[in-house]
Amino acid sequence: MFHTQFQLISLQKSWRSRIFSYLKMQFHNGFKIKLFRLFLPLLGSILVLITGIHSPAAKLKNTEILWDTYGVPHIYGQDVNSLFHAFGWAQTQSHGDLLLRLYGQARGQAAEYWGEKYLASDRWVRTMGIPTRSHKWYEAQNPLFRSYLDAFAAGINAYAQAHAELIDDEVKVVLPVSGEDVMAHLQRVLHFTFVVDPESVPSLDREQQARTTPAPAKGSNGWAIAPSRSASGNAMLLANPHLPWSDLFLWYEAQLTAPGFDAYGAALVGVPVLSIAFNNNLGWTHTVNIHDGWDAYELTLVDGGYQLDGKVKTFQTETQTLKIKQDDGTLQQEALKVQSSVHGPVIATKDNKAIALRVVGLNRPGAIEQWWRMAGAKNLNEFETALKRLQIPMFTVMYADREGHILHLFNGQVPVHSQGNFADWKGLIPGNTSKTLWTKTHPYQDLPRVLDPPSGWLQNANDPPWTTTFPIAIAPKDYPPYITPPGPMEFRAQRSAQMLAEDEQISFEEMVKYKHSTRMALADRLLDDLIPAAQQQGNELARRAASVLKAWDRQANADSRGAVLFAFWAEAMDTDTLFATPWQAESPRTTPDGLANPADAVATLAAVARKVETTYGSLDVPWGEVFRLRYDDIDLPANGATGSLGVFRSLDFVPSADGRFQSFQGDSYVAAIEFSNPVRAKVLTSYGNATQPMSPHKGDQLKLFARQELRSVWRTRKEIEAHLSSRQVF
């Protein structure tokens, strides 16, 4: 997995030998002893540098957690088992109530623990077979890694026992947790939330809407910048997932250190390894890719079974018992009939039809170990060796390293189909023939991949991989049409590429600045048509609205005046008929463009202007007065907007009772990294690094978010101890 200590010692000896041999030769060629002695301190410095770069962390007498002033745990493990144990302890200290509730849901027993509101969750978890599969996945781990999972679970249990008063009594029923619980939670998060969300599965009552009404978007931005486009000559990486600010989507920031291992990054709560991370040599981030990781098959029911290739197949059937806690504490029972076809579990039946769900990766239990190997890699070769395991079912990988390499991989387990394009596999698939039943997924070499492009930059903002850089490095025609669609390139992705393409030498400070860009790319495409149309064709209110839009800076900063008006207008317009020129693959960064129907656009502007003026008192109400950063009891003016407006600083809102809108998802964990020596990094966990009720770190970073600031990363022991909040020794 990593260099062994023997290998590292050998390497060090090799370097020492070379240096001493060189000095010996020079000495015999005329060096004076005095000069040689003067050189010795420099030699010592060189050897220290070499040792520092290549050697593992020194063997520790104890395991420590150093908590910094933002509630980030810096864990120094005596060994790897101790590291995992301490990470379980740390996650429970920061997120114990949430973690245990998530594990209870992953067991399919949440309704038994907490009542009927969790019944739908239990039905989903049981129907998908998560509890049974978690045991198989746990047993499939190699013995060493299984011990790491056990250690993580033991750390959770140890904290809950030592600090029972800090854990909600309601969730203690989940204790003790096990390594199997870790695997169950991983499945629920990866395969049955990200790959297939229960909110997006089809129903026979609305089969024409199958997969057309998705759950709330889970997005992300990712950049990799090569030395040729970096002002410092060092590669840089930007990690920027956009997830809901609650539940299983929360990120947990940490530094994990053990002999031979040192990585900084973020894990999803309840996952025992970092999913986005960097070390002294390299780093990566993930973005949500447009990936067909599941298919819904329509089955024809006959004689208690279903038709396949002209024959009747028998369902595998199991009746399980769900328990539902009542208000009086008693348990009510419900029978759950779980049926499975060769396609997968049945999720709906009506009359003589059924829908079965087929999901990738259910036979690949190694995602946690793969992330661990990725975080421990020292170079591109080791990193790609980890990637080639293909245990992570989806997510783009954006990578950069100290040697100057940058990489974009359309990662995922992609079914091998015999026919069709991406759109063909979005609806209900005929399940009466084995011709539509995929059994294999593509190997690593089949996946879209770009390494070290001539452009010197890579980006992904949840667009298909074809627009990762310009000039275009890969093309859809070279891949099966069902892997991912040919487009479109959405406005947020266009804004992402624009910022990279227009700056020939990007500094670290500029990368941070660009990350916080709130410019609405949609406004740049439409206002040049909308403003003159409103001035010429509109009524008095429309003309006043046009004046506000003309004076607006086209940004969604807290003090931006005109952004509210434009955002409400854009939401009111039908995007399918809005543009004069639709998106075109030949012009991916300049289309769509122009107003298709200026008269309708002006009429809508007048109607929206009336609503804005009536509700908020003025047409130019500041963005931050209407859109708020709200988390727990914090309420601040917001900056940023939804990506559909072409804003790179992504933030989504829901209406609140006071007529305002409050943040609920978007920029969550942010990391800007430069692979200098030493590595330079700034980060932010938008909502803070804890959810426990009494923690001072609930929402404590939101003020930085409001100011568009990132925090410096403290990675060395000296830095951490200079910002130390507390220390725990095990």
PyMOL commands that set and color helices and strands:
alter all, ss='L'
color gray80, all
select helices_A, chain A and resi 5-28+33-54+80-106+110-114+116-127+130-140+143-162+164-166+169-174+179-195+198-200+204-209+227-229+247-249+367-376+380-387+423-425+434-436+444-446+465-467+476-478+491-502+508-515+521-537+540-551+563-572+598-616+623-626+643-645+702-706+717-722
alter helices_A, ss='H'
color red, helices_A
select strands_A, chain A and resi 64-68+73-76+219-225+236-244+251-258+261-268+276-278+282-287+294-302+305-308+311-313+316-325+331-340+346-350+353-359+396-401+406-409+428-430+449-451+457-460+579-581+593-595+627-631+634-637+651-655+661-667+669-674+680-685+711-712+724-729
alter strands_A, ss='S'
color yellow, strands_A
deselect
rebuild
show_as cartoon
